[in-house]
Amino acid sequence: MIEGGRVVERGSHETLLAADGRYAAQWRVQTGALMADLAEGDATRA
């Protein structure tokens, strides 16, 4: 994951999702998972 021209997270897709950092948050937004979490009342990962 690159932010501001710097690598801020590095790893495989699975590793980055498990770390639940910036990459995972962006992935949830892009896949609509964030909306699904909110619809189900699970805003802890939002």
Buried (B, 14 or more C-beta within 10 A) or exposed (E): BEEEEEEEBEEEEEEBBEEEBBBBBBBBEEEEBBEEBEEEEEEEEE
